Amino acid sequence: MAAPATRHPCLRHSTPVLLLLLPALSAALRCANLRTQQSTFNWDSLQLLHAMAPSPPQPCAQHDPPFPFPDTLLAIQSPQQATAAILRVLQHLFTTLSNENTPAHWDSQAHQQLLNQLHDQIQLLQQCLPRADADVKSQGPRNAWLTINGYFRRIQDFLRTNHHSPCAWDKVGLEARASFQRIHNLTR
């Protein structure tokens, strides 16, 4: 004789709750390991930048672009403020590298991979800083945010002034590398 079928009313009612909690749990686990993920992201991004932007097809004039990376950001002590600064830098890098006037000699597959990685990392940082980001902006060094904005404004002006030439983009690629190296320092 077969055993009577038993119903599990607890499971039936708790399944939707579990399904709602899974994304939050997944995000919490990813945010708990943010430092390691950011370091891996920085390394992968540097590799993609190298694959994406080889030397320009013609030699470039040896003038330095007028936008040194704002080293004042490296003085940020708070991990939340550092994460918020990294998020802002990555958002600006994404915007800059998404420009439709990128040079033809850049590898389009590596370029798209880098943009995808930037987008994913930005999404992750936004998940890890939803409420804290507003608090950090109100507490944090306002000058740091203005400095980041000004730095990327000078990059955009440099590209426009040089008509988005391959040489100008080569300089911007070098600045993107410097940005990822500085982000690595902020991550530590």
C-alpha positions as CSV (number, residue, x, y, z in Angstrom):
1,M,0.0,0.0,0.0
2,A,1.4,3.4,-0.9
3,A,2.0,6.0,1.7
4,P,-0.4,8.9,1.5
5,A,0.9,12.0,-0.2
6,T,2.0,14.6,2.3
7,R,1.8,18.2,1.6
8,H,4.4,20.7,2.7
9,P,2.4,23.9,3.3
10,C,5.5,25.6,4.8
11,L,7.5,25.1,1.6
12,R,4.8,26.3,-0.6
13,H,4.4,29.6,1.3
14,S,8.1,30.2,1.8
15,T,9.3,29.6,-1.8
16,P,8.2,33.1,-3.0
17,V,10.0,34.7,0.0
18,L,13.2,32.7,-0.7
19,L,13.0,33.7,-4.4
20,L,12.8,37.4,-3.3
21,L,15.7,37.1,-0.9
22,L,18.1,35.3,-3.3
23,P,19.1,38.5,-5.3
24,A,19.7,40.4,-2.0
25,L,21.8,37.5,-0.7
26,S,23.8,37.3,-3.9
27,A,24.5,41.0,-3.9
28,A,25.5,40.9,-0.2
29,L,28.0,38.1,-0.9
30,R,29.4,40.0,-3.9
31,C,29.7,43.2,-1.8
32,A,31.4,41.3,1.0
33,N,34.2,40.4,-1.4
34,L,34.3,43.8,-3.2
35,R,38.0,44.4,-2.6
36,T,39.1,41.2,-4.3
37,Q,36.6,41.7,-7.1
38,Q,37.8,45.3,-7.6
39,S,41.5,44.2,-7.8
40,T,40.6,41.5,-10.4
41,F,38.6,44.0,-12.3
42,N,41.5,46.5,-12.3
43,W,43.9,43.8,-13.7
44,D,41.5,42.6,-16.3
45,S,40.7,46.2,-17.4
46,L,44.4,47.0,-17.8
47,Q,44.8,43.9,-20.0
48,L,41.8,44.8,-22.1
49,L,43.1,48.4,-22.5
50,H,46.4,47.0,-23.7
51,A,44.7,44.7,-26.2
52,M,42.2,47.4,-27.3
53,A,44.5,50.3,-27.9
54,P,47.8,49.4,-29.5
55,S,50.2,52.1,-30.6
56,P,48.6,54.6,-33.1
57,P,49.2,54.0,-36.8
58,Q,51.4,57.1,-37.0
59,P,53.8,58.6,-34.5
60,C,52.3,61.1,-32.2
61,A,53.8,64.5,-31.1
62,Q,55.4,64.2,-27.6
63,H,53.3,66.8,-25.8
64,D,51.8,66.0,-22.4
65,P,48.1,66.2,-22.1
66,P,46.8,68.9,-19.6
67,F,45.1,66.5,-17.2
68,P,47.2,64.8,-14.6
69,F,45.2,62.4,-12.5
70,P,44.1,64.0,-9.2
71,D,46.4,62.4,-6.6
72,T,44.3,64.1,-3.9
73,L,41.9,61.1,-4.3
74,L,44.6,58.8,-2.9
75,A,44.3,60.6,0.5
76,I,40.8,59.3,1.0
77,Q,40.8,57.2,4.2
78,S,37.2,56.0,4.5
79,P,36.5,52.7,2.6
80,Q,33.0,54.0,1.7
81,Q,34.4,57.2,0.3
82,A,37.1,55.3,-1.6
83,T,34.4,53.1,-3.1
84,A,32.2,56.1,-4.0
85,A,35.3,57.8,-5.7
86,I,36.0,54.6,-7.6
87,L,32.4,54.5,-8.7
88,R,32.6,58.0,-10.0
89,V,35.9,57.5,-11.8
90,L,34.5,54.3,-13.5
91,Q,31.3,56.1,-14.5
92,H,33.4,58.8,-16.2
93,L,35.7,56.3,-17.8
94,F,32.7,54.4,-19.2
95,T,31.3,57.7,-20.6
96,T,34.6,58.7,-22.1
97,L,35.4,55.3,-23.7
98,S,31.8,54.9,-25.0
99,N,32.4,57.9,-27.3
100,E,31.5,57.1,-30.9
101,N,34.7,58.8,-32.2
102,T,37.1,56.2,-30.9
103,P,39.9,55.5,-33.4
104,A,39.6,52.9,-36.1
105,H,42.8,51.2,-35.1
106,W,41.4,50.1,-31.7
107,D,40.3,46.5,-31.4
108,S,36.5,46.7,-31.3
109,Q,36.0,43.3,-29.6
110,A,38.4,44.3,-26.7
111,H,36.8,47.7,-26.6
112,Q,33.3,46.2,-26.2
113,Q,34.6,43.8,-23.6
114,L,36.1,46.6,-21.6
115,L,32.8,48.6,-21.8
116,N,30.9,45.6,-20.7
117,Q,33.2,45.0,-17.7
118,L,33.0,48.7,-16.8
119,H,29.2,48.6,-16.9
120,D,29.1,45.4,-14.8
121,Q,31.5,46.9,-12.2
122,I,29.5,50.1,-12.0
123,Q,26.3,48.1,-11.4
124,L,28.0,46.2,-8.7
125,L,29.4,49.3,-6.9
126,Q,26.0,50.9,-7.2
127,Q,24.4,47.9,-5.5
128,C,27.0,48.0,-2.8
129,L,26.6,51.8,-2.2
130,P,22.9,52.4,-2.6
131,R,22.2,54.4,0.6
132,A,25.8,54.8,1.6
133,D,26.6,56.7,-1.6
134,A,24.3,59.6,-0.7
135,D,25.8,59.7,2.8
136,V,29.3,59.6,1.5
137,K,28.6,62.5,-0.9
138,S,27.2,64.6,1.9
139,Q,30.1,63.7,4.3
140,G,32.9,63.2,1.9
141,P,35.3,65.7,0.4
142,R,33.2,67.7,-2.0
143,N,36.4,68.8,-3.6
144,A,37.2,65.2,-4.4
145,W,34.0,64.9,-6.5
146,L,34.7,68.2,-8.2
147,T,38.3,67.2,-8.8
148,I,37.1,64.0,-10.5
149,N,34.6,65.9,-12.6
150,G,37.2,68.5,-13.6
151,Y,39.7,65.8,-14.5
152,F,37.4,64.1,-16.9
153,R,36.1,67.4,-18.3
154,R,39.7,68.3,-19.2
155,I,40.0,64.9,-21.0
156,Q,36.8,65.6,-23.0
157,D,38.1,69.1,-23.9
158,F,41.5,67.6,-25.0
159,L,39.7,65.1,-27.3
160,R,37.5,67.9,-28.8
161,T,40.5,70.3,-29.2
162,N,42.4,67.5,-31.0
163,H,39.4,66.5,-33.1
164,H,39.3,63.0,-31.5
165,S,42.5,62.1,-33.4
166,P,44.2,58.7,-32.9
167,C,47.0,60.4,-31.1
168,A,44.6,62.2,-28.7
169,W,42.9,58.9,-28.1
170,D,46.3,57.2,-27.4
171,K,46.9,59.8,-24.7
172,V,43.4,59.2,-23.3
173,G,44.2,55.4,-23.3
174,L,47.3,56.1,-21.2
175,E,45.2,58.2,-18.8
176,A,42.7,55.3,-18.6
177,R,45.6,53.0,-17.6
178,A,46.7,55.5,-15.0
179,S,43.2,55.7,-13.7
180,F,43.0,52.0,-13.2
181,Q,46.3,52.0,-11.5
182,R,45.1,54.8,-9.1
183,I,41.9,52.8,-8.5
184,H,44.0,49.9,-7.5
185,N,45.7,52.1,-4.9
186,L,42.3,53.3,-3.7
187,T,41.1,49.7,-3.5
188,R,44.0,48.8,-1.1
